[in-house]
Amino acid sequence: MKIQHSPYLFLLLFFFLLTGCHSEPPTGSATSKPVPLTDTSNQQTAADEEKAASLEKLLKQYNPPGRDAWQKPEKVIGKMGDLSDKVVADLGAGSGEFSFRLAQEAKKVIALEIDERFIQLMDSLKLIQLKPEFQHRLETRKVTPTDSKLKPGEADIILIVNTYIYIKDRINYLKHLLEVMPEGGQIIIVDFKKKRIPIKFPRQETRLELYKVENELYRAGFKNIVSDDSSLNYQYIVSAEK
């Protein structure tokens, strides 16, 4: 049987091999005993393939076929208005689906991500997907479950796509975002409707009803909450202001 490998898998494998080549060798003392040389290339390659396959599986979950068609990223970005003098924070940026697009529109984009693998992937892919004149606009930043790592007033707009339902303590996290946003700053949340749709991930029981997102924004202190559950077939868009 002929085995076909995904092109994305080879890209990811190349990425891991490339980053591995830049790692510094351990430094030993003058009195340390010489270590017998052992060929570990096969083990290293197998480990890299496993890491790449794991990341590819994650990417397939978050980037299912036809995502652009049903998520309509240009329509979502269009709701932000003129971004030429705006800084946009993409919270839960993943592989950069929105960040790379925003970098061509906004003054600056801060791609916030909790997974170091995605940080490294975006840093590598931006050299391929973005023209040189846009690359400096995109900054990646590793975050924690409780801290966005945004400085007060740093981002005019915070975009949260396919991520809100995974935030553990959502009310307090929203309050944190409200604190670091400037007056008049905007938050935009895009997530899946809790109804029968062809998209299997995330599971229906994991999704949040639209009214719950609205209520949580209100409880956190946001104002001018506006919801749109008709522009996208499978998702709703909720915006609010500080």
C-alpha positions as CSV (number, residue, x, y, z in Angstrom):
1,M,0.0,0.0,0.0
2,K,1.4,3.4,-0.9
3,I,1.5,5.9,1.9
4,Q,0.8,9.5,1.1
5,H,2.3,12.1,3.4
6,S,0.6,15.5,3.9
7,P,2.6,18.4,2.4
8,Y,1.9,20.3,5.7
9,L,3.6,17.5,7.6
10,F,6.8,17.9,5.5
11,L,6.7,21.7,6.2
12,L,6.3,21.1,9.9
13,L,9.1,18.5,9.9
14,F,11.4,21.0,8.1
15,F,10.5,23.6,10.7
16,F,11.4,21.3,13.6
17,L,14.7,20.3,11.9
18,L,15.5,23.9,11.2
19,T,14.9,25.0,14.8
20,G,16.8,22.0,16.1
21,C,19.9,23.0,14.0
22,H,20.1,26.3,15.9
23,S,20.2,24.7,19.4
24,E,23.5,25.2,21.3
25,P,25.5,22.2,22.2
26,P,26.1,21.6,25.9
27,T,29.3,23.1,27.3
28,G,31.4,20.8,29.4
29,S,34.2,21.6,32.0
30,A,37.9,21.0,31.3
31,T,37.8,17.9,33.7
32,S,34.7,16.3,32.3
33,K,35.2,12.8,30.7
34,P,34.8,12.5,27.0
35,V,31.4,11.2,26.0
36,P,31.4,8.3,23.5
37,L,29.9,9.5,20.2
38,T,26.6,7.8,19.3
39,D,24.6,8.2,16.1
40,T,21.2,9.5,17.3
41,S,20.1,10.9,14.0
42,N,17.4,8.2,13.5
43,Q,16.0,8.8,17.0
44,Q,16.0,12.6,16.5
45,T,14.3,12.3,13.1
46,A,11.6,10.0,14.6
47,A,11.0,12.5,17.4
48,D,10.8,15.4,15.0
49,E,8.3,13.5,12.8
50,E,6.2,12.7,15.9
51,K,6.2,16.4,17.0
52,A,5.3,17.5,13.5
53,A,2.5,15.0,13.2
54,S,1.1,16.1,16.6
55,L,1.1,19.7,15.5
56,E,-0.4,18.8,12.1
57,K,-3.3,17.0,13.9
58,L,-3.9,20.1,16.0
59,L,-3.8,22.3,12.9
60,K,-6.3,20.2,11.1
61,Q,-8.7,20.5,14.1
62,Y,-8.4,24.3,14.1
63,N,-8.1,24.7,10.4
64,P,-10.6,22.3,8.8
65,P,-11.1,22.3,5.1
66,G,-13.0,25.2,3.7
67,R,-12.4,27.4,6.8
68,D,-12.1,30.6,4.8
69,A,-15.4,30.0,3.0
70,W,-17.5,29.7,6.1
71,Q,-15.5,31.9,8.5
72,K,-15.2,34.7,6.0
73,P,-12.1,36.3,7.7
74,E,-12.3,39.4,5.4
75,K,-15.8,40.1,6.6
76,V,-14.7,39.8,10.3
77,I,-11.7,42.1,9.7
78,G,-14.0,44.5,7.8
79,K,-16.0,45.0,11.0
80,M,-12.9,46.7,12.6
81,G,-13.0,49.6,10.1
82,D,-9.8,51.4,9.1
83,L,-6.9,49.7,10.8
84,S,-4.1,51.8,9.3
85,D,-3.3,53.5,12.6
86,K,-4.5,50.7,14.9
87,V,-2.8,48.0,16.9
88,V,-4.7,44.7,16.9
89,A,-4.0,41.9,19.4
90,D,-5.0,38.4,18.1
91,L,-5.6,36.4,21.2
92,G,-5.3,32.7,20.6
93,A,-3.6,33.3,17.2
94,G,-2.9,29.7,16.5
95,S,-1.1,29.3,13.2
96,G,-1.7,32.9,12.3
97,E,-4.9,32.6,10.2
98,F,-6.0,36.1,11.1
99,S,-2.7,37.6,12.2
100,F,-1.1,37.3,8.7
101,R,-4.2,39.0,7.1
102,L,-4.3,41.7,9.8
103,A,-0.6,42.5,9.4
104,Q,-1.4,43.7,5.9
105,E,-4.1,46.0,7.1
106,A,-3.1,47.2,10.6
107,K,-0.3,49.4,12.0
108,K,0.8,46.5,14.1
109,V,-0.4,43.0,15.1
110,I,0.4,41.3,18.3
111,A,-0.2,37.5,17.9
112,L,-0.9,36.2,21.4
113,E,-0.5,32.4,21.8
114,I,-0.2,30.0,24.8
115,D,1.4,27.2,22.8
116,E,5.1,27.7,22.1
117,R,4.9,25.5,19.0
118,F,2.5,28.0,17.4
119,I,4.7,30.9,18.3
120,Q,7.7,29.3,16.6
121,L,5.5,28.3,13.6
122,M,4.2,31.8,13.1
123,D,7.7,33.3,13.4
124,S,8.8,30.9,10.6
125,L,5.8,31.2,8.4
126,K,5.7,35.0,8.4
127,L,8.9,35.0,6.4
128,I,7.0,33.0,3.8
129,Q,3.5,34.3,3.9
130,L,4.2,38.0,4.4
131,K,5.9,40.4,2.1
132,P,9.1,42.0,3.6
133,E,7.3,45.3,4.0
134,F,4.7,43.7,6.3
135,Q,6.8,41.3,8.3
136,H,7.9,43.9,10.9
137,R,4.2,44.6,11.7
138,L,3.7,41.1,13.2
139,E,5.0,40.4,16.7
140,T,4.4,37.1,18.4
141,R,4.0,36.9,22.2
142,K,3.6,33.9,24.5
143,V,0.8,34.3,27.1
144,T,-0.4,32.4,30.1
145,P,-4.0,31.3,31.0
146,T,-4.4,34.3,33.2
147,D,-2.3,37.0,31.6
148,S,-2.5,38.3,28.0
149,K,0.9,40.0,28.4
150,L,-0.5,43.1,26.9
151,K,0.7,46.4,28.3
152,P,-1.9,49.0,29.3
153,G,-3.2,50.8,26.3
154,E,-1.1,48.8,23.9
155,A,-3.8,47.3,21.7
156,D,-6.7,49.3,20.3
157,I,-8.6,46.1,19.3
158,I,-8.5,42.6,20.8
159,L,-9.7,39.8,18.5
160,I,-10.6,36.4,19.9
161,V,-11.4,33.8,17.3
162,N,-12.2,30.2,18.1
163,T,-10.6,30.6,21.5
164,Y,-13.1,32.2,23.9
165,I,-14.7,28.9,25.0
166,Y,-11.4,27.6,26.2
167,I,-10.7,30.4,28.6
168,K,-11.1,28.9,32.1
169,D,-12.1,31.9,34.2
170,R,-13.7,34.0,31.5
171,I,-15.2,36.8,33.7
172,N,-11.9,37.6,35.4
173,Y,-10.0,37.2,32.1
174,L,-12.3,39.7,30.5
175,K,-11.8,42.1,33.4
176,H,-8.1,41.8,32.9
177,L,-8.5,42.6,29.2
178,L,-10.7,45.5,30.1
179,E,-8.0,46.9,32.4
180,V,-5.3,46.8,29.7
181,M,-7.5,48.3,26.9
182,P,-7.5,52.0,26.2
183,E,-10.7,54.0,26.6
184,G,-12.9,53.3,23.6
185,G,-10.9,50.1,22.9
186,Q,-12.8,47.3,21.2
187,I,-13.0,43.5,21.7
188,I,-14.3,41.2,19.1
189,I,-15.2,37.6,19.8
190,V,-15.9,35.0,17.0
191,D,-17.0,31.5,18.0
192,F,-19.2,28.6,17.0
193,K,-23.0,28.6,17.4
194,K,-24.4,26.0,19.7
195,K,-26.5,24.3,17.1
196,R,-26.2,21.5,14.6
197,I,-23.5,22.5,12.0
198,P,-21.3,20.4,9.7
199,I,-18.2,21.4,11.8
200,K,-17.5,18.7,14.3
201,F,-14.8,20.5,16.3
202,P,-15.3,21.8,18.9
203,R,-18.0,19.5,20.1
204,Q,-21.5,21.0,20.5
205,E,-21.5,20.6,24.3
206,T,-18.2,22.6,24.4
207,R,-19.7,25.6,22.6
208,L,-21.3,28.6,24.3
209,E,-24.7,30.1,23.5
210,L,-24.5,33.6,22.2
211,Y,-26.4,35.1,25.1
212,K,-23.9,33.7,27.6
213,V,-21.0,35.5,25.8
214,E,-23.1,38.7,25.9
215,N,-23.8,38.3,29.6
216,E,-20.2,37.6,30.4
217,L,-19.0,40.7,28.6
218,Y,-21.7,42.8,30.4
219,R,-20.7,41.3,33.8
220,A,-17.0,42.1,33.1
221,G,-17.8,45.7,32.6
222,F,-17.9,46.1,28.8
223,K,-20.4,48.4,27.1
224,N,-22.0,48.8,23.6
225,I,-22.3,45.1,23.2
226,V,-23.4,44.3,19.6
227,S,-24.0,40.7,18.3
228,D,-24.1,39.4,14.7
229,D,-25.3,35.9,14.3
230,S,-26.3,36.1,10.6
231,S,-23.1,37.1,8.7
232,L,-21.5,33.8,9.3
233,N,-23.2,30.4,8.8
234,Y,-21.6,28.6,11.7
235,Q,-20.4,31.3,14.0
236,Y,-21.5,34.5,15.7
237,I,-19.5,37.7,16.0
238,V,-19.8,39.8,19.2
239,S,-18.2,43.2,19.7
240,A,-18.0,45.4,22.7
241,E,-16.2,48.5,23.9
242,K,-14.5,49.8,27.0
